[in-house]
Amino acid sequence: MKTTAILSAVIASLSPLAFADQAAPVGAGVPVVDYHYGLHLDIAQVLQRTDNSAKTGVVETVMTYRDSQGEVHKLRYLELGGQSNQNG
């Protein structure tokens, strides 16, 4: 009985380590900046962006990117959705 209690305590204490390798979402905790004309952008790599392929018209997009210094940023801007609403 004593061995079972000790084994249970050891397993319970190690359980947080099992989840330590799971990475946080890309850009978690990074504030979103709204784009404005003339804003200087240093985009070395796009990490993630909103999928607007099924939307119509002008829609809001958030892009997460890494700059040339390796820092992660989030940018909110408007773009045209991927679907056209033409009757044809």
PDB file as gemmi writes it, atoms N, CA and C in Angstrom:
CRYST1    1.000    1.000    1.000  90.00  90.00  90.00 P 1                      
ATOM      1  N   MET A   1       0.820  -1.197   0.000  1.00  0.00           N  
ATOM      2  CA  MET A   1       0.000   0.000   0.000  1.00  0.00           C  
ATOM      3  C   MET A   1       0.855   1.250   0.000  1.00  0.00           C  
ATOM      4  N   LYS A   2       1.939   1.224   0.784  1.00  0.00           N  
ATOM      5  CA  LYS A   2       2.822   2.377   0.865  1.00  0.00           C  
ATOM      6  C   LYS A   2       3.501   2.642  -0.480  1.00  0.00           C  
ATOM      7  N   THR A   3       3.873   1.582  -1.172  1.00  0.00           N  
ATOM      8  CA  THR A   3       4.516   1.723  -2.480  1.00  0.00           C  
ATOM      9  C   THR A   3       3.567   2.363  -3.493  1.00  0.00           C  
ATOM     10  N   THR A   4       2.317   1.987  -3.447  1.00  0.00           N  
ATOM     11  CA  THR A   4       1.327   2.550  -4.362  1.00  0.00           C  
ATOM     12  C   THR A   4       1.152   4.045  -4.123  1.00  0.00           C  
ATOM     13  N   ALA A   5       1.134   4.458  -2.874  1.00  0.00           N  
ATOM     14  CA  ALA A   5       0.985   5.877  -2.543  1.00  0.00           C  
ATOM     15  C   ALA A   5       2.190   6.680  -3.017  1.00  0.00           C  
ATOM     16  N   ILE A   6       3.378   6.108  -2.832  1.00  0.00           N  
ATOM     17  CA  ILE A   6       4.594   6.800  -3.275  1.00  0.00           C  
ATOM     18  C   ILE A   6       4.620   6.895  -4.795  1.00  0.00           C  
ATOM     19  N   LEU A   7       4.276   5.808  -5.474  1.00  0.00           N  
ATOM     20  CA  LEU A   7       4.259   5.799  -6.931  1.00  0.00           C  
ATOM     21  C   LEU A   7       3.236   6.805  -7.458  1.00  0.00           C  
ATOM     22  N   SER A   8       2.070   6.875  -6.844  1.00  0.00           N  
ATOM     23  CA  SER A   8       1.051   7.845  -7.258  1.00  0.00           C  
ATOM     24  C   SER A   8       1.538   9.274  -7.078  1.00  0.00           C  
ATOM     25  N   ALA A   9       2.233   9.541  -5.969  1.00  0.00           N  
ATOM     26  CA  ALA A   9       2.756  10.883  -5.722  1.00  0.00           C  
ATOM     27  C   ALA A   9       3.812  11.259  -6.759  1.00  0.00           C  
ATOM     28  N   VAL A  10       4.668  10.324  -7.123  1.00  0.00           N  
ATOM     29  CA  VAL A  10       5.711  10.594  -8.117  1.00  0.00           C  
ATOM     30  C   VAL A  10       5.086  10.862  -9.482  1.00  0.00           C  
ATOM     31  N   ILE A  11       4.114  10.064  -9.881  1.00  0.00           N  
ATOM     32  CA  ILE A  11       3.453  10.262 -11.176  1.00  0.00           C  
ATOM     33  C   ILE A  11       2.721  11.595 -11.204  1.00  0.00           C  
ATOM     34  N   ALA A  12       2.043  11.930 -10.122  1.00  0.00           N  
ATOM     35  CA  ALA A  12       1.327  13.208 -10.060  1.00  0.00           C  
ATOM     36  C   ALA A  12       2.279  14.393 -10.132  1.00  0.00           C  
ATOM     37  N   SER A  13       3.448  14.262  -9.542  1.00  0.00           N  
ATOM     38  CA  SER A  13       4.394  15.378  -9.574  1.00  0.00           C  
ATOM     39  C   SER A  13       5.040  15.547 -10.944  1.00  0.00           C  
ATOM     40  N   LEU A  14       5.074  14.497 -11.750  1.00  0.00           N  
ATOM     41  CA  LEU A  14       5.682  14.569 -13.078  1.00  0.00           C  
ATOM     42  C   LEU A  14       4.685  14.949 -14.171  1.00  0.00           C  
ATOM     43  N   SER A  15       3.397  14.932 -13.889  1.00  0.00           N  
ATOM     44  CA  SER A  15       2.408  15.195 -14.928  1.00  0.00           C  
ATOM     45  C   SER A  15       2.530  16.576 -15.564  1.00  0.00           C  
ATOM     46  N   PRO A  16       2.890  17.655 -14.844  1.00  0.00           N  
ATOM     47  CA  PRO A  16       3.073  18.931 -15.542  1.00  0.00           C  
ATOM     48  C   PRO A  16       4.201  18.894 -16.574  1.00  0.00           C  
ATOM     49  N   LEU A  17       5.197  18.052 -16.349  1.00  0.00           N  
ATOM     50  CA  LEU A  17       6.302  17.948 -17.303  1.00  0.00           C  
ATOM     51  C   LEU A  17       5.859  17.318 -18.614  1.00  0.00           C  
ATOM     52  N   ALA A  18       4.819  16.505 -18.571  1.00  0.00           N  
ATOM     53  CA  ALA A  18       4.332  15.870 -19.794  1.00  0.00           C  
ATOM     54  C   ALA A  18       3.767  16.900 -20.763  1.00  0.00           C  
ATOM     55  N   PHE A  19       3.247  18.003 -20.233  1.00  0.00           N  
ATOM     56  CA  PHE A  19       2.662  19.033 -21.073  1.00  0.00           C  
ATOM     57  C   PHE A  19       3.619  20.178 -21.356  1.00  0.00           C  
ATOM     58  N   ALA A  20       4.809  20.147 -20.846  1.00  0.00           N  
ATOM     59  CA  ALA A  20       5.766  21.241 -21.013  1.00  0.00           C  
ATOM     60  C   ALA A  20       6.228  21.386 -22.457  1.00  0.00           C  
ATOM     61  N   ASP A  21       6.231  20.304 -23.214  1.00  0.00           N  
ATOM     62  CA  ASP A  21       6.697  20.365 -24.595  1.00  0.00           C  
ATOM     63  C   ASP A  21       5.654  20.923 -25.551  1.00  0.00           C  
ATOM     64  N   GLN A  22       4.413  21.047 -25.107  1.00  0.00           N  
ATOM     65  CA  GLN A  22       3.384  21.593 -25.974  1.00  0.00           C  
ATOM     66  C   GLN A  22       3.573  23.094 -26.079  1.00  0.00           C  
ATOM     67  N   ALA A  23       3.847  23.562 -27.275  1.00  0.00           N  
ATOM     68  CA  ALA A  23       4.136  24.975 -27.493  1.00  0.00           C  
ATOM     69  C   ALA A  23       2.865  25.810 -27.405  1.00  0.00           C  
ATOM     70  N   ALA A  24       3.025  27.040 -26.956  1.00  0.00           N  
ATOM     71  CA  ALA A  24       1.915  27.989 -26.933  1.00  0.00           C  
ATOM     72  C   ALA A  24       1.589  28.381 -28.369  1.00  0.00           C  
ATOM     73  N   PRO A  25       0.360  28.833 -28.630  1.00  0.00           N  
ATOM     74  CA  PRO A  25       0.013  29.269 -29.983  1.00  0.00           C  
ATOM     75  C   PRO A  25       0.974  30.354 -30.474  1.00  0.00           C  
ATOM     76  N   VAL A  26       1.184  30.386 -31.772  1.00  0.00           N  
ATOM     77  CA  VAL A  26       2.090  31.361 -32.372  1.00  0.00           C  
ATOM     78  C   VAL A  26       1.626  32.769 -32.025  1.00  0.00           C  
ATOM     79  N   GLY A  27       2.516  33.566 -31.466  1.00  0.00           N  
ATOM     80  CA  GLY A  27       2.197  34.949 -31.154  1.00  0.00           C  
ATOM     81  C   GLY A  27       1.346  35.151 -29.921  1.00  0.00           C  
ATOM     82  N   ALA A  28       1.216  34.120 -29.088  1.00  0.00           N  
ATOM     83  CA  ALA A  28       0.414  34.265 -27.872  1.00  0.00           C  
ATOM     84  C   ALA A  28       1.024  35.355 -26.991  1.00  0.00           C  
ATOM     85  N   GLY A  29       0.201  36.262 -26.545  1.00  0.00           N  
ATOM     86  CA  GLY A  29       0.662  37.336 -25.679  1.00  0.00           C  
ATOM     87  C   GLY A  29       1.236  38.539 -26.411  1.00  0.00           C  
ATOM     88  N   VAL A  30       1.291  38.479 -27.728  1.00  0.00           N  
ATOM     89  CA  VAL A  30       1.815  39.597 -28.520  1.00  0.00           C  
ATOM     90  C   VAL A  30       0.656  40.543 -28.836  1.00  0.00           C  
ATOM     91  N   PRO A  31       0.779  41.837 -28.554  1.00  0.00           N  
ATOM     92  CA  PRO A  31      -0.321  42.761 -28.846  1.00  0.00           C  
ATOM     93  C   PRO A  31      -0.518  42.941 -30.358  1.00  0.00           C  
ATOM     94  N   VAL A  32      -1.764  43.134 -30.751  1.00  0.00           N  
ATOM     95  CA  VAL A  32      -2.100  43.343 -32.161  1.00  0.00           C  
ATOM     96  C   VAL A  32      -2.018  44.833 -32.473  1.00  0.00           C  
ATOM     97  N   VAL A  33      -1.305  45.172 -33.557  1.00  0.00           N  
ATOM     98  CA  VAL A  33      -1.160  46.561 -33.994  1.00  0.00           C  
ATOM     99  C   VAL A  33      -2.021  46.759 -35.233  1.00  0.00           C  
ATOM    100  N   ASP A  34      -2.793  47.849 -35.275  1.00  0.00           N  
ATOM    101  CA  ASP A  34      -3.598  48.168 -36.451  1.00  0.00           C  
ATOM    102  C   ASP A  34      -2.725  48.844 -37.498  1.00  0.00           C  
ATOM    103  N   TYR A  35      -2.839  48.364 -38.747  1.00  0.00           N  
ATOM    104  CA  TYR A  35      -2.071  48.959 -39.838  1.00  0.00           C  
ATOM    105  C   TYR A  35      -2.604  50.351 -40.158  1.00  0.00           C  
ATOM    106  N   HIS A  36      -1.696  51.261 -40.466  1.00  0.00           N  
ATOM    107  CA  HIS A  36      -2.063  52.570 -40.995  1.00  0.00           C  
ATOM    108  C   HIS A  36      -1.079  52.910 -42.098  1.00  0.00           C  
ATOM    109  N   TYR A  37      -1.521  53.741 -43.021  1.00  0.00           N  
ATOM    110  CA  TYR A  37      -0.705  54.099 -44.165  1.00  0.00           C  
ATOM    111  C   TYR A  37       0.629  54.682 -43.694  1.00  0.00           C  
ATOM    112  N   GLY A  38       1.715  54.206 -44.264  1.00  0.00           N  
ATOM    113  CA  GLY A  38       3.046  54.690 -43.926  1.00  0.00           C  
ATOM    114  C   GLY A  38       3.725  53.916 -42.808  1.00  0.00           C  
ATOM    115  N   LEU A  39       3.033  52.933 -42.244  1.00  0.00           N  
ATOM    116  CA  LEU A  39       3.626  52.124 -41.172  1.00  0.00           C  
ATOM    117  C   LEU A  39       4.785  51.311 -41.742  1.00  0.00           C  
ATOM    118  N   HIS A  40       5.960  51.423 -41.138  1.00  0.00           N  
ATOM    119  CA  HIS A  40       7.124  50.668 -41.599  1.00  0.00           C  
ATOM    120  C   HIS A  40       6.993  49.216 -41.141  1.00  0.00           C  
ATOM    121  N   LEU A  41       7.049  48.290 -42.099  1.00  0.00           N  
ATOM    122  CA  LEU A  41       6.940  46.868 -41.788  1.00  0.00           C  
ATOM    123  C   LEU A  41       8.248  46.161 -42.122  1.00  0.00           C  
ATOM    124  N   ASP A  42       8.704  45.341 -41.209  1.00  0.00           N  
ATOM    125  CA  ASP A  42       9.908  44.532 -41.399  1.00  0.00           C  
ATOM    126  C   ASP A  42       9.464  43.080 -41.268  1.00  0.00           C  
ATOM    127  N   ILE A  43       9.005  42.510 -42.376  1.00  0.00           N  
ATOM    128  CA  ILE A  43       8.465  41.151 -42.354  1.00  0.00           C  
ATOM    129  C   ILE A  43       9.473  40.207 -42.984  1.00  0.00           C  
ATOM    130  N   ALA A  44      10.066  39.353 -42.171  1.00  0.00           N  
ATOM    131  CA  ALA A  44      11.010  38.364 -42.677  1.00  0.00           C  
ATOM    132  C   ALA A  44      10.307  37.036 -42.955  1.00  0.00           C  
ATOM    133  N   GLN A  45       9.289  36.706 -42.135  1.00  0.00           N  
ATOM    134  CA  GLN A  45       8.590  35.436 -42.294  1.00  0.00           C  
ATOM    135  C   GLN A  45       7.167  35.577 -41.763  1.00  0.00           C  
ATOM    136  N   VAL A  46       6.201  35.193 -42.584  1.00  0.00           N  
ATOM    137  CA  VAL A  46       4.806  35.169 -42.135  1.00  0.00           C  
ATOM    138  C   VAL A  46       4.581  33.839 -41.438  1.00  0.00           C  
ATOM    139  N   LEU A  47       4.129  33.900 -40.185  1.00  0.00           N  
ATOM    140  CA  LEU A  47       3.915  32.697 -39.398  1.00  0.00           C  
ATOM    141  C   LEU A  47       2.478  32.201 -39.472  1.00  0.00           C  
ATOM    142  N   GLN A  48       1.537  33.145 -39.536  1.00  0.00           N  
ATOM    143  CA  GLN A  48       0.127  32.782 -39.537  1.00  0.00           C  
ATOM    144  C   GLN A  48      -0.685  33.977 -40.000  1.00  0.00           C  
ATOM    145  N   ARG A  49      -1.817  33.717 -40.644  1.00  0.00           N  
ATOM    146  CA  ARG A  49      -2.734  34.799 -40.986  1.00  0.00           C  
ATOM    147  C   ARG A  49      -4.144  34.249 -41.040  1.00  0.00           C  
ATOM    148  N   THR A  50      -5.116  35.139 -40.895  1.00  0.00           N  
ATOM    149  CA  THR A  50      -6.516  34.759 -40.907  1.00  0.00           C  
ATOM    150  C   THR A  50      -6.893  34.205 -42.278  1.00  0.00           C  
ATOM    151  N   ASP A  51      -7.630  33.108 -42.292  1.00  0.00           N  
ATOM    152  CA  ASP A  51      -8.103  32.529 -43.549  1.00  0.00           C  
ATOM    153  C   ASP A  51      -9.422  33.195 -43.928  1.00  0.00           C  
ATOM    154  N   ASN A  52      -9.399  34.032 -44.933  1.00  0.00           N  
ATOM    155  CA  ASN A  52     -10.591  34.724 -45.406  1.00  0.00           C  
ATOM    156  C   ASN A  52     -11.059  34.201 -46.753  1.00  0.00           C  
ATOM    157  N   SER A  53     -10.655  32.995 -47.108  1.00  0.00           N  
ATOM    158  CA  SER A  53     -10.983  32.453 -48.432  1.00  0.00           C  
ATOM    159  C   SER A  53     -12.479  32.192 -48.607  1.00  0.00           C  
ATOM    160  N   ALA A  54     -13.197  31.971 -47.535  1.00  0.00           N  
ATOM    161  CA  ALA A  54     -14.634  31.690 -47.647  1.00  0.00           C  
ATOM    162  C   ALA A  54     -15.492  32.919 -47.356  1.00  0.00           C  
ATOM    163  N   LYS A  55     -14.869  34.070 -47.184  1.00  0.00           N  
ATOM    164  CA  LYS A  55     -15.595  35.300 -46.859  1.00  0.00           C  
ATOM    165  C   LYS A  55     -15.722  36.187 -48.086  1.00  0.00           C  
ATOM    166  N   THR A  56     -16.680  37.099 -48.042  1.00  0.00           N  
ATOM    167  CA  THR A  56     -16.955  37.990 -49.159  1.00  0.00           C  
ATOM    168  C   THR A  56     -16.785  39.435 -48.728  1.00  0.00           C  
ATOM    169  N   GLY A  57     -16.292  40.268 -49.643  1.00  0.00           N  
ATOM    170  CA  GLY A  57     -16.168  41.700 -49.368  1.00  0.00           C  
ATOM    171  C   GLY A  57     -14.906  42.028 -48.594  1.00  0.00           C  
ATOM    172  N   VAL A  58     -14.916  43.196 -47.982  1.00  0.00           N  
ATOM    173  CA  VAL A  58     -13.761  43.652 -47.205  1.00  0.00           C  
ATOM    174  C   VAL A  58     -13.851  43.048 -45.809  1.00  0.00           C  
ATOM    175  N   VAL A  59     -12.809  42.335 -45.411  1.00  0.00           N  
ATOM    176  CA  VAL A  59     -12.802  41.642 -44.122  1.00  0.00           C  
ATOM    177  C   VAL A  59     -11.518  41.951 -43.355  1.00  0.00           C  
ATOM    178  N   GLU A  60     -11.595  41.810 -42.059  1.00  0.00           N  
ATOM    179  CA  GLU A  60     -10.441  42.050 -41.192  1.00  0.00           C  
ATOM    180  C   GLU A  60      -9.535  40.822 -41.191  1.00  0.00           C  
ATOM    181  N   THR A  61      -8.246  41.059 -41.235  1.00  0.00           N  
ATOM    182  CA  THR A  61      -7.247  39.995 -41.218  1.00  0.00           C  
ATOM    183  C   THR A  61      -6.219  40.294 -40.142  1.00  0.00           C  
ATOM    184  N   VAL A  62      -5.759  39.250 -39.459  1.00  0.00           N  
ATOM    185  CA  VAL A  62      -4.657  39.394 -38.509  1.00  0.00           C  
ATOM    186  C   VAL A  62      -3.523  38.504 -39.001  1.00  0.00           C  
ATOM    187  N   MET A  63      -2.364  39.113 -39.175  1.00  0.00           N  
ATOM    188  CA  MET A  63      -1.180  38.392 -39.622  1.00  0.00           C  
ATOM    189  C   MET A  63      -0.162  38.382 -38.486  1.00  0.00           C  
ATOM    190  N   THR A  64       0.380  37.205 -38.200  1.00  0.00           N  
ATOM    191  CA  THR A  64       1.457  37.060 -37.230  1.00  0.00           C  
ATOM    192  C   THR A  64       2.730  36.833 -38.024  1.00  0.00           C  
ATOM    193  N   TYR A  65       3.756  37.627 -37.737  1.00  0.00           N  
ATOM    194  CA  TYR A  65       4.990  37.516 -38.517  1.00  0.00           C  
ATOM    195  C   TYR A  65       6.221  37.714 -37.634  1.00  0.00           C  
ATOM    196  N   ARG A  66       7.348  37.283 -38.178  1.00  0.00           N  
ATOM    197  CA  ARG A  66       8.642  37.447 -37.513  1.00  0.00           C  
ATOM    198  C   ARG A  66       9.432  38.477 -38.300  1.00  0.00           C  
ATOM    199  N   ASP A  67      10.047  39.443 -37.599  1.00  0.00           N  
ATOM    200  CA  ASP A  67      10.841  40.460 -38.289  1.00  0.00           C  
ATOM    201  C   ASP A  67      12.281  39.982 -38.466  1.00  0.00           C  
ATOM    202  N   SER A  68      13.117  40.803 -39.077  1.00  0.00           N  
ATOM    203  CA  SER A  68      14.500  40.410 -39.359  1.00  0.00           C  
ATOM    204  C   SER A  68      15.345  40.243 -38.100  1.00  0.00           C  
ATOM    205  N   GLN A  69      14.857  40.738 -36.972  1.00  0.00           N  
ATOM    206  CA  GLN A  69      15.560  40.570 -35.697  1.00  0.00           C  
ATOM    207  C   GLN A  69      15.083  39.328 -34.936  1.00  0.00           C  
ATOM    208  N   GLY A  70      14.072  38.630 -35.488  1.00  0.00           N  
ATOM    209  CA  GLY A  70      13.545  37.419 -34.865  1.00  0.00           C  
ATOM    210  C   GLY A  70      12.377  37.658 -33.918  1.00  0.00           C  
ATOM    211  N   GLU A  71      11.921  38.905 -33.782  1.00  0.00           N  
ATOM    212  CA  GLU A  71      10.806  39.208 -32.895  1.00  0.00           C  
ATOM    213  C   GLU A  71       9.478  38.939 -33.604  1.00  0.00           C  
ATOM    214  N   VAL A  72       8.490  38.486 -32.837  1.00  0.00           N  
ATOM    215  CA  VAL A  72       7.174  38.167 -33.378  1.00  0.00           C  
ATOM    216  C   VAL A  72       6.245  39.364 -33.185  1.00  0.00           C  
ATOM    217  N   HIS A  73       5.455  39.675 -34.234  1.00  0.00           N  
ATOM    218  CA  HIS A  73       4.507  40.801 -34.217  1.00  0.00           C  
ATOM    219  C   HIS A  73       3.174  40.324 -34.775  1.00  0.00           C  
ATOM    220  N   LYS A  74       2.103  41.047 -34.423  1.00  0.00           N  
ATOM    221  CA  LYS A  74       0.780  40.804 -34.998  1.00  0.00           C  
ATOM    222  C   LYS A  74       0.283  42.099 -35.600  1.00  0.00           C  
ATOM    223  N   LEU A  75      -0.272  42.002 -36.804  1.00  0.00           N  
ATOM    224  CA  LEU A  75      -0.747  43.170 -37.534  1.00  0.00           C  
ATOM    225  C   LEU A  75      -2.181  42.918 -38.000  1.00  0.00           C  
ATOM    226  N   ARG A  76      -3.078  43.876 -37.727  1.00  0.00           N  
ATOM    227  CA  ARG A  76      -4.469  43.785 -38.169  1.00  0.00           C  
ATOM    228  C   ARG A  76      -4.671  44.765 -39.326  1.00  0.00           C  
ATOM    229  N   TYR A  77      -5.277  44.268 -40.413  1.00  0.00           N  
ATOM    230  CA  TYR A  77      -5.521  45.104 -41.586  1.00  0.00           C  
ATOM    231  C   TYR A  77      -6.751  44.589 -42.321  1.00  0.00           C  
ATOM    232  N   LEU A  78      -7.193  45.323 -43.335  1.00  0.00           N  
ATOM    233  CA  LEU A  78      -8.354  44.938 -44.131  1.00  0.00           C  
ATOM    234  C   LEU A  78      -7.903  44.379 -45.470  1.00  0.00           C  
ATOM    235  N   GLU A  79      -8.643  43.392 -45.977  1.00  0.00           N  
ATOM    236  CA  GLU A  79      -8.385  42.831 -47.295  1.00  0.00           C  
ATOM    237  C   GLU A  79      -9.697  42.351 -47.887  1.00  0.00           C  
ATOM    238  N   LEU A  80      -9.676  42.045 -49.178  1.00  0.00           N  
ATOM    239  CA  LEU A  80     -10.857  41.483 -49.828  1.00  0.00           C  
ATOM    240  C   LEU A  80     -10.916  39.989 -49.553  1.00  0.00           C  
ATOM    241  N   GLY A  81     -12.119  39.508 -49.223  1.00  0.00           N  
ATOM    242  CA  GLY A  81     -12.306  38.082 -49.019  1.00  0.00           C  
ATOM    243  C   GLY A  81     -12.099  37.314 -50.305  1.00  0.00           C  
ATOM    244  N   GLY A  82     -11.968  36.012 -50.211  1.00  0.00           N  
ATOM    245  CA  GLY A  82     -11.632  35.186 -51.359  1.00  0.00           C  
ATOM    246  C   GLY A  82     -12.783  34.855 -52.272  1.00  0.00           C  
ATOM    247  N   GLN A  83     -14.021  34.955 -51.831  1.00  0.00           N  
ATOM    248  CA  GLN A  83     -15.163  34.596 -52.661  1.00  0.00           C  
ATOM    249  C   GLN A  83     -15.756  35.823 -53.313  1.00  0.00           C  
ATOM    250  N   SER A  84     -16.108  35.679 -54.563  1.00  0.00           N  
ATOM    251  CA  SER A  84     -16.782  36.802 -55.219  1.00  0.00           C  
ATOM    252  C   SER A  84     -18.285  36.555 -55.113  1.00  0.00           C  
ATOM    253  N   ASN A  85     -19.030  37.632 -55.114  1.00  0.00           N  
ATOM    254  CA  ASN A  85     -20.481  37.498 -55.006  1.00  0.00           C  
ATOM    255  C   ASN A  85     -21.157  37.857 -56.328  1.00  0.00           C  
ATOM    256  N   GLN A  86     -20.501  37.538 -57.430  1.00  0.00           N  
ATOM    257  CA  GLN A  86     -21.039  37.834 -58.751  1.00  0.00           C  
ATOM    258  C   GLN A  86     -22.054  36.767 -59.143  1.00  0.00           C  
ATOM    259  N   ASN A  87     -23.114  37.181 -59.769  1.00  0.00           N  
ATOM    260  CA  ASN A  87     -24.100  36.237 -60.311  1.00  0.00           C  
ATOM    261  C   ASN A  87     -23.770  36.016 -61.779  1.00  0.00           C  
ATOM    262  N   GLY A  88     -23.268  34.846 -62.070  1.00  0.00           N  
ATOM    263  CA  GLY A  88     -22.861  34.769 -63.418  1.00  0.00           C  
ATOM    264  C   GLY A  88     -22.879  33.484 -64.034  1.00  0.00           C  
TER     265      GLY A  88                                                      
END                                                                             
